[in-house]
Every structure is written in C-alpha cells, then in structure tokens.
C-alpha cells in the first residue's frame, strides 16, 4: 500500500519534495509507533525516487548562443532541401522517424513501423502529442503533411516542392485509425523511409491549410522541441523551448529555455565571435584555425568523420563543353585533390573515387580516385574538340563547406593550367539556389558549383539519376541505363544485394561517365566552450536541442 501511495503522487518535482511527502505519509498512515522502521522505509523511498526521476529531463533553463554558417530560405518544411534546413528545422518540427548518432533509424513521432508489403509501410503514432498551437498530431496530420509534398497542386502550390524527388515513389497515405497510417509507394522502394528522417516534417493541417504561403515561410508551427520566436534574415533566429513538448524523458527534449542562432557565413568572423566569448558554439571551423582553438584553455575542438562528400557540380547542357564525358574526365584529372586535402584542409578529409565516401552506403572500396594528370587532361580536352579550353563561372557558397572558398580557388588555379578558366564567385547559398532553379531556362549560361552531400539514401543518387528527382538529375546528367540500374537497386529488399548494385553503379560512374568532379569526403570540425556538453553527429548536423551545460 505504501509503495502504491508513493508512486501515485502526481506533483513530485524533485527529490526534496518527494522525501517530505514520503515522511508525512509514514507519520499519518503508520503512526508514531512505526518510526522505528523509518530507516527501512526511507531506503525504499530513496530507491523509488531514483526510479521515478533518473530518466526525467530537467526543465529547460538559461540561454545558449551558437553561430551557424547558414539559414533556410523559407521555414515551410516541405518546400526546400539542403543543409541549412537540417540545422534549423529539427528545432521546430518533428519527423516520423529519426537517425541516432550511429546512423540507425529510430522512432520519433512514430513509435513503430513495419512493411505490410513491398509497397506499403504501416506507421503507429505516439498518442497524446500536440502541435505548439494546440492542434492534435494524429494520422490525419501525417497524411496531410506527406501528401502536401507529392500532391503539391492540390495544396495551391504553383511549383512542385524540391523535396518531391526524395518521395517520388510515394503514391498516397491511408488513415487506418487516429494513430495508424499506411504509406503506399508506386513501386518497391527500400529508401522510402530514409528521407523521412530529414524531410516530410509533420505539420498541423488546420493552420497550414488556412494560412497564406508567405506567412508559413516566416511563422512555422510544429511539434518540435522549440518554437521560432523571431527571425532577422541574415542575422539571427531566436528559439524558445516548447513548454508542451511531448518527449519529456528521452533524447529530443530541449535543455535550454532560449536558443539564439547567429548567422555568420564568414568563417573568420564566426571563429572570432567564439574566441571573444560572444558565442557558446560554432559549426564549420576552418582548418587554419584549429591550432588557435586547441590552444585556448576555455574551448574544445570537436572533430569527427562525416558522411559528407564534396564534388564540383557541372550543370550539363547539350551546348556546353562538358556535355562530353571526355571533358568531364579531363576535369577530374586536372584537379590535384591530395594537395588540397593536405594543405588547405589540413588532412581533415579523404580523397574519394565517386560521390560516395567510405562511411556511406554504396561505397565501393575497389575504386581508386582519379590521379592528378594535367597532361592527360589536356589530351582529353583536345580529343573532345577543346584544345584551348573554355571559360565557366564556378560558384562556392560562402561559409557553407569546410575550406570551401580556399579549395575552390585552388581548383580554379589547377584548371587554368589545362586551359580552362573558372571564374570563382562566392555568393550566399540562397543566391546559388535561385540560380540553380533557373539553370534550365532558355538562354541561361551553364555554370559549375562546389557542392557537398550527405549520403546515398538522400542526396548522392540525385547527382546522377533521373529516377530520384523529377528533372533528369541535379547536374542535368541523364543516362537511361544508369536510371534503370538505380530503379532496380532501390527496389531490392536484401541489404547486401542492394549495396552491391549501387557499387556497380558507382563503378560505371567512375570509369565511364564522370558526371561530377569527384573530390573528397571531409571531416567535420566544430568548436565550443568547455562548459557546453555536446558531441558531433556523423551527418554533420548540429542540433541545439542536444546541447546542455
């Protein structure tokens, strides 16, 4: 009876209150004659206390200030893709599933899921979750959110979502009951669940169906650990802890009452803000600043391998010189990747043979990177009809990638030696996104840009396969045979067999097609105050809700 009474207390906030209530219970219900047994009961009380409080997350308190390289162009979670959204969206929105630090897909809003057939996945939702505006998060919200991406015309969008490529196989969602949905695909697609870890955020249907798109871009509503309080574009975003966040006991809950995210694309400025004490943590530390960080007794350098591979995206049009595979191969031979990795990136990277690195699914260890051979590059250019080279604009987003600007300038210098003039331009990421959207418009001059992507499941395939995205590929490269192989691979249930098929694709891309200039898989380098408790994720995503003091 005593144990039942103690466990029934609903308002125990800390051990002190628990202890007092337990003692009073003994006095009232046991009488003073039972005080000789008090010590035994107190041991029991203490044990129960530990059981009830060990996994509880303390109430958020204090403020954390971080410096990020970029911000999203919109806060509508179904409209864009890219790294900036992966830094910000998880604070405001939740997904059905998530990845833990090992890369394993784990439950989030969905407490479980299973394959009912090759084309149907059943998700069971957690009960009692509400959005920050009070709407219920249920099966109808899941159906609305996912179909909002793939049935974009129905929801009043003039252009399709950039996320549709990752859900191209998704057909429709059926509501089975309030907390059960069946997600159907048009064809067997073993990668359909993977995008749900980053994209397909669940939003409240009433708010998103009744609010103008422009307002949704600035005033998001989700079920995430934080609520966006204010946003000065290009300067800072202020988040406050969601007081009604559902995950009170596990790993997603906020530890700080307020999070201020400063947008600082310029690396030196970002590091200086940390050194001065203005910020608690920054992402993307330039390699040349590593020594300075390590020598500071108040700071910690946080470095770790990542899944991010980098490459030069050549926007391929029929009338461009690099429409020829010989030219694209020449560009791979023209770049001394080892020199850049060792000098500019200070060894915090590994040269790769394709756009899939050693830590990513589909990596083929038998493939060797293109060696540095400028003479062979010149010969290939001549064979393709460009003995005097050509001129192209080469973009790199400011502050977005590790050593991005310096590496791109080095690449430009190397290309110059084989007759190719690459004019380096360093706009913000949003400018490149706009330019990228218009890259197929008639009369637009084709360009190149330095890009880095996460893994095969979400990004890498889109660089070469029209199967994944709705307009050939990100690069414009299109090969019917490669598309056929990619579709077959995505439909293969057995993991090892599927990986072998992707390894075959990567061999063909490396030896015959060269749709990209393959560069390196870089490490991630971050820095923080010693007082901040946080460790790096393998996908390079820095989540504020995982930080504590």
N, C-alpha and C positions, 0 to 999 in steps of 0.2 A: 504493500500500500504506500509506504513511504517513497519508494522509487517512482511509482506511478505519479504521486503527487509532485515530486521534484521535477520529473520530466514534463509535467503538464504546465509549468509556469511559462506563460507566453511572453513576458516582458523582461526576461533576463538579458541585460545588455553587456554585462561584464562579470568577471569573477566575484568582485566585491558584492554586488547586488545578489548574486546567486548564493554566496556564502551566508549573508544576512538572512535571506529568505529561508534557507535551509535550517539555520539555527532556530529561528522563530517557529518553524514548523515543528521541530523537535520539542520545544518548550510547550507549545499549545497542545499538540496531539499526544505527546509522550509523557508529559508531566515531569515535575522536578525529580521524581524518583528514578527517572530514566537517564539522568545526567551522567551517571557512572559509565553509561555506554556511549557517551557523547563522542569519545575519541574514535570509536569504531564507525559511527555514523559520519563523522567528519571526513574520514578516509573515503567513505563511499561517496559523499557529496563532492569531494575534490575530484574523484575519478569521473563521476558523471559530468562534472563541469568541463573537464578536459574533453570528454567525448562530444559535448554539445558545442564547444567553442573552438576546437582545434582547426576546423576547416572553414570557419567563418571569416570573411574578408572584412577588415576594419573599415569603418566609414571613411569615404574619401576626405582628405583634408590637404590644405596647402595648395600651392601653385607650382607648376613646372613650366619652364620656358625652353623650347627647343628651336633649333634652326634647321629648316629643310631647304633643299635646293629648288623645289618647285611646288606649284599649286595646281589643282584641276581647273580646266576652263569652264566647267559647269558642275553643279552639285546634283544634277539629275543623274542618279546612279545607273541609268540604262542607256545613256546617250554616248558615252565615251569609253575609251580604253586607255591603257598606258600606266606608267609607273606613278605619276602624281596621284592618281585616284587610289592606288594601293596604299599610299601613305595616309590619306585623309578619310576615305570612305569607311574603313572599318571602325572609325570612331563614332560615326553617326548611324551606320547601317549594319545589320546582321545578315548573314547568308545561311542557307540551309545547312551547309557543311563548311568545314574549315581545315586548314593544314596545321598540324603541330610542328614543333621545331625540327623533327626528323623528316618532314615532308609527307607524313602519313595523313590521309584524310580522316577527320574525326567529326563527330556530331556537333552541331551548334543549335540552330533553331529546330532542325530535325533531330529527334532523339534516336532514330534508326532508319535504315533504308535497306531494300533488298530488290533484286531483279526478279520480276514475275515472269518475264520472257526476254528474248533478245532485244525487244524494242520497248519494254515497259519497266519502269522503276517505281516502286512504291516507297513513299516517304511518310513516316509517322512523326507528327509535330509534337513539341512540348506544349503542355496545356497552361493556360492562365497568363500568357505573355501579352503585353500591351505595347503599342507604339507610344512614343513620347507625347502624342496628342490625345491619348486615351482610347484610340481605336483598338479593337481586338485583332491580334495576329492569329489568323486561322487559315484554313485551307483555301478559302476564297481569296485571301491576300496573296497566297503563293501563286494561285492560278493567274490572278491579275498581273502580278509582277513579272512572271516569266513570259506570259503571252504578250505583255506590253512590249517586249523586245522583238519577238518574231512576227507579231501581227501589228506592226507599227502604224499602218494606215488606219486601222480600226480605232486607234487612240489619238488620232489627229495630227500625227507627225507627217511633215512633207518629205522628209528624207529618212531612210532607214537608219537604225542605230548602228554604230560602229561595232557593237558587241554581237551583232547578229551572226557574224562569222563563226563565233565560238558556239552558237546554238543553231547552226544551220540545219542540223539533223532533227531539232525539236519540232514535233508536229503540234501537239496540244497537251493540255493538262486537264484531267478529270478530277472533280471534287467527289470523293467517296463518302466522307463524313466531315464533321467540323475540323478534325485534326488528322485527316488522311488524304493524300493526293496520289494520283497515278500520273507520272510524267511519261508521255509517249514520244518515241522518235520515229522518223520516217524510214529509217533503216538501222541496222545494228551499229551502234556507235559506242565503243568502250571508253571514249573520252568525254562522254556527255556529262558525267558527274564532276570531272575535274574543273571545268570552268565555273561551276557553282561555288567553288571556294573563293573566287575573286570577283566574279560577275554575277548578275542576276540577283542583286540585293532585293530583299523583301520590303515593300513599301505599303503604307495604308491606302486602300483603294478609294475611300471616300475623299480624302484630301487630294490625292493625285489625279483623280478624275474630275474634280471640281475646281482645281487651281490652274491658272494660266501657266504655260510652259516657262515663260520668262521668270515668273516668281519661283517656280520649282528649282530653277537654276541657282537661286540665291537663298531660298528658305526651305531646306530639306527637312523632312520628318522621317525618322526611322525608329528602330528598336534598339539601337546600339548603346554602348556604354556612355557616350557623350552626346550633348546637344550643341549644335552650332549656334553660338550666341551672336557673333558679329564677324564680318569679313571685309577687310580693306584689301581689295585686289592688289596683288603685287607687294603687299606689305606684311599683313598678319591675319591669322584666323584665331578666334578665341572660342574655346570649347568649355562648357561646364558639364560636370558629372550629371548623368541622368539619374535623378533620385529614385526612380521606379525601375531601375534596370533589373532584369529578371535573373541574371546569373550572380547570385549573392555568395555562392560558395566555391566557385571554380575559377578558371583561369582568364576569363574575359572581362571581369569587373574592373572599373576604374579605381586607381589608388589615390589620384589627386582630384581635388574639388574643381580646380580650373587648370586648363592646359592652354598656353599661349604658343602658337606656332608662328615663328618669324620666317618669312620667305626671303631667302638670301641666296640667289643664284651664284654670285661671285664667290669662289672658294676662299680667297684670302680674307675677305670681309667676314665670312662665316667663321673661320678659324679665330680671327681677331676678337669676335664677339664672345667666343668661348673663353679665350685667354683672359679677357677683361672681367670675366665673371657675369657678363650680361645674360649668358645662356647656360643651361644645365647640360645640354647635349646637342650635338650636331651630327648630321649624316654627311657622307661623302668627303672625307678628309683627303686633300691632295697628298700624294706620296711624299712630296718635298717637305711637308710639314710634320711628318711622322716623328722625326727626331725631336722637334720642338715640343710636341705633345708628350713624348716619353720622358723628357727631362723635367717636366713640370710635376712637382710632388702632389699637386691637388687634382691632377687629371689622370684618367685612364684611357689608353688606346684600346679600342675594341675592333679587332680584325678577325676575319674568318673567311673560309672559302664560300663562294656563292655559286648559283646556277646560271648566273648572267653571262651570256656570251655576246661579244661585240663583233660588228662587221660594217662594211660600207655598203649601204643600200644603193644600187644603181637603178634608178627609175627607167625601166626598159620600154622604149617606144620603137616602132618599126623604123623610124628615120634616124635613130640615134646610133652612133658608132658601136656602142656596147650591146646592140641587138645581136651582134655576132658573139658566139661562145669563145672564139679565139681572142677577141678583145677582152672579154671578162676574165679569161685565164691569164692574159698578159698582165692585167691589173693585180692579180694575185701574186704573180712572180715579181712584180715591181716593188712590192712593199716588204721592207725588212722588219718583220714582226718581232723577231728576237731582240733586235736593237732597241725598239720602242719599249718592250716589256722590261728589259734590263736597265735602261737609262731613265726613261720618263716615268714608267710605272714602278720602278724600283723593285722589281721582282714580284709585285703583288698581282700577278696574272700568269696564265699559262697559254701558250700558242695552241690554236686548235686547227683541225683539218676541215671542219664544216662549221655550221652554226649550232652544233650540239657539243657541249663540253663534257668532261669526264664525270661530272656529278649529275648529269641529266639522263633521262630515259632516252634510249635510242642511240646512245654514244657507241661508236664503233672504234675499239682500240687498235684495230689493224690499219686504220687510215693514218697517213702521215701528212702533216701540214705542207702547204706549198713552200718550197725552198725559195730563198731570195736569189733571183737570177735575172738581173736587169737586161742582159743581152738576149736571153730567150724572150723576154717581154717585148723587146724591140722587134725581134724577128716575127713574133706572132702578130704584132700591130701591122707590120709591113705586109704579111700574108693576107691580113684582113682588109688591106687597102688603105691603111692609115700610117704610112711611113713617117709622116711629120706629126703624128699625134692629133690631138684635138683639144678643145677647151670646154670646161664644165664648171659649174658652181658646186662647191662642196660645203654643205651645212653641218654644223655641230651645235646642238642646243647648249646654251650657256649654263654651266654648273650641273648638268644632268648626269654625266658619266664620269667615272674615275679617270682623271687626267685627260678628259675628252678634248679640250681645246689644244693642249700641247701635242697630244698624239695626232690629231687631225692636221695640225701644221706640219708635223714631221712627215706624215703621209703625203701631203701636198709637195713637199720638197723632194721626196723619193720619186713621185710620179713625174716631176719636172725633168728628172734625169732620163726618162724614156720618151720624152716629148709631149707629155700630157700636162696641160696647165689646169690645175684645180684651184679655183678661187675660193679660199676659206671664208665663210661667213658664220657669225656667232649670234644668231637671234635667240630669243627665248623660245621655249618649247611650243608655246601657243602659236607663234608665227609659223613654225615648221608644220604644225598640224593643219593650219589653214592652207598653206601652200600644198601640203600633201593631198588635201581634199580636192584641190583643183588641178592635180597633176595630169589628169587625162583630158582636160578641156582643150579644145582645138586651139592651136597657136601657142600653148604654154610650152616654154622651153624645158626639156627634161633636165633633172638635176640629180645630185647624189647627196646622201647624208649619212653621218655616223649614227648607228643605232645599236642598241643592246636589248636583248630579250631574255625572258626568264627560262622557259623550259619547253620541251616538245609538246606537252599537253595543251598549252595555252598560246604560245607565240611562234615558236620556231617553224612549225609546219606552214603557217600563214605567209612565210617568206618565199615559198616556192610552189605551193599547191592551191589551185583554184577550188579544190574540194572544200577547203576550210573557209575561205572568205568569198564574198559574193561578186567580186570583180577581179577575176584572174588571181592575183596574189598581191601582197603589199608592194612587191617590186615591179609588177607587170609581167613577170616571167610566167609563162604558161606552157606546159608540156602535157599532152593528153595521156602519155604513158605514165608519167610521174603521178598525175591525178588519179589514174586507175590504181596504181600501187598504193597510194595514200588512202584511198577509199577502202581497199581491201584490208590494209593494215588496221585501220580504225574499227573495222567490223570483226576483227579476230579476237575471240574471247580469251584464249590461252595467253597469259602474260609473256612467257618466254618466246612463243612463236611470234607474237605481235612485235616484240622488240627486235627479233631477227629480221623481220620485214622492214622495219624502219632503218635498221643498219644497212640493209641492201639499198634502200633509197638514198641514204647518205653517201654510200659508195658511188652511186651514179652521179650524184650532185658534185662530189669531189673530183671525180675523174673525167666527167664528160660535159657537165652543164655549167658549173661555176656561176650560179645566179647572183652570188654575193662576193664581195672581197672578204674572205674569212680571216678573222683577226685573232682574238684571244678570249678566254674566259677569265674575267677579272675577279680578284678578291673584293670583299667589301671592307672599308676602313671607316670607322666611326670614332667619335671621342666624346667623353662625358666627364662630369665631376665625379670624384670618388664617392661622394655621398649618394649618388644615384645608382640604384640596383637595376641592372638591365644587361641582357646578353643578346648577341646578334642571331637573327634567323638566317637559314641558308638561302632564302629567296631575296635577301637584302631589304625586305620591308621592315621599316622601323615603326612599331606600334606604341603609341603613347600610353595606351591602357595597360601595357605590360611593364611599365616603369614604376618604380617605387623609391622611397627614400628611407 
